[in-house]
């Protein structure tokens, strides 16, 4: 019986299965066979131990991605862009691979003309059905390919960044705000988003985009920075930052895989409204560390590493109404304070 159940489980592919991807795995495994693309063969044992089927490949080497074509109807694209240029060539390579098998199938199948919007709606319906009932139509069981003429668009969730907005002067913004990337790192993310929107319009994928702020968790806190005494900005010069706990982010990404709207952007952010220095102070107080010394922006320009300083030049606060109303997500940690309170109770 167990083998039969495994045979009928839908497939999910995680591209870029780092810390957040590994947090997605236990949410996915009860209802799906999870695959993960990794460019580090030495991680295969770790992935297998977590119940994941590893696939060794590199988004920078397109020929290594051939096994991904037609593999899974749902993809979590969590891999970052490359570290140079303004174009995200990794997303371009992934889309080309995912679209290759579908393009061959569609060329060989006679079908009535359907609008891009209609194809996306049909694809989303198919993926939702496959997750809701493993016995219904729309499933791609392990070891079985869908008939060529019935393949729906791949359901793809992309982990982007709120850095695409650039500096917003600390005002509240929602997902309708136009991106204004201020550095090459953010420009590559905008490149990826545009590629995914175009692919969604063509019907080759049905992509939802999560714009993600600063991720934190017990293993992702600025403790080393506080211990080193790295300065923060004085309140008058400080910037608003946004946050999401890594476990909440994993739940959001998995939720997007079944309930996200194609070509739709969602702020994957909690309810916090903190300046950067306030965040550091809260963490320092919770862990009994000295608070970060405060300096002016002019002093920071002289004393702080340029990569770190780039995050201290952008101020914004995120409206997360779509997250709550469209996705119906209830955060485990609605604010950083909720997490730190729980940590304090755990240590007591």
Residue, then its C-alpha position, 0 to 999 in steps of 0.5 A: x500500500x505504501x508503494x502505491x501511495x508513493x506512486x500516486x503522489x504529485x511531484x514538486x521540484x525545489x530549485x535552490x534548496x537551502x535553509x528555506x527550501x529545507x523548511x519547505x520539505x516537511x510541509x510538502x512531503x506528506x502530499x508530494x514526492x519532493x525533488x531538489x536541484x543542487x549544484x553540490x553533489x556532496x549535499x545529496x546525502x543530506x537531502x536524501x536523509x530529509x526524504x528528498x530526491x536529489x538531482x545534481x545540476x547547475x543553473x549556470x550549465x544549461x546542459x546539466x538541467x535536461x532531467x528537469x524537463x517534464x519532471x514536476x508540475x510544481x516548481x519552487x524557484x528559490x535560487x538566487x541570480x548570479x553575482x554579476x550583470x543586470x540580467x538573471x541568466x539562471x532564471x532564463x535557463x530554468x524557464x528554457x528547460x521547463x518550457x522545452x518539453x511543453x513546447x514539443x508537446x504542444x507542437x504535436x497536439x491539435x488543440x483549439x485556440x485558448x487565450x493566455x489568461x485561459x491557459x493560466x486559469x486551466x493550469x492553476x486549476x489542474x495543480x490545485x486539483x492535484x494537491x487536493x486529491x491524489x486520485x483525481x485527474x491532473x496528477x503526475x504520478x511518480x514514474x508517469x508522464x502526463x499525456x502530451x496534449x493535456x499538459x498544463x503550464x508548470x506552476x512556479x513560485x519565485x522567491x524574489x526580494x523587496x530590494x526591487x523597490x529601492x529606497x522608498x523614504x520609509x513610506x508604506x507601500x503595497x505590491x502595486x509600487x513600481x520597482x526602482x532597483x538601486x543596485x545590480x543585485x536588485x536589477x537581476x531580481x527585476x530581470x527574473x520577475x519580468x522573465x516570469x511575467x512574460x512566460x506566464x503571459x505566454x502560458x508556458x508557466x503559471x508563476x507567482x512571485x513572493x517579494x521577501x524582506x529580511x529573513x530571520x530565525x534562531x540560526x539567522x539572527x545578527x548575533x555575530x554582528x552585535x558581538x563584533x560591535x558593528x555600528x547602527x545608524x542614529x535614529x534620525x538617519x536610520x531606515x525602516x526594514x521589514x522581516x519574516x521568520x524563515x518558517x513563516x516564509x516556507x509556509x507562504x511559499x508552499x501556500x503560493x504553490x496551490x493558491x497563488x494567482x499567476x503573474x501575481x506579486x505577494x509581500x511575504x512580510x510580517x506585521x513589524x514596523x521597525x527601524x534597523x537599529x530598533x531590530x538590533x536593539x531588540x535582538x541584543x536585549x533578548x540575548x543579553x548582548x550589548x546594543x550596537x553603538x549608533x553613528x551618523x550616516x556620514x560616519x557610516x559611509x567611512x566605517x561600514x563595508x559597502x555591501x552592508x551599507x547598501x542595506x542601510x540606504x533603503x527605507x520602506x514599510x510593506x503592506x501585507x494585505x494580499x498575504x492575509x486576504x488572498x492567501x489567507x495566511x496566518x503567521x506563526x510570528x506576526x512580528x519579531x517581538x512575538x518570536x523573541x518573546x517565545x525565545x525568552x520563554x523557551x530559555x527561561 
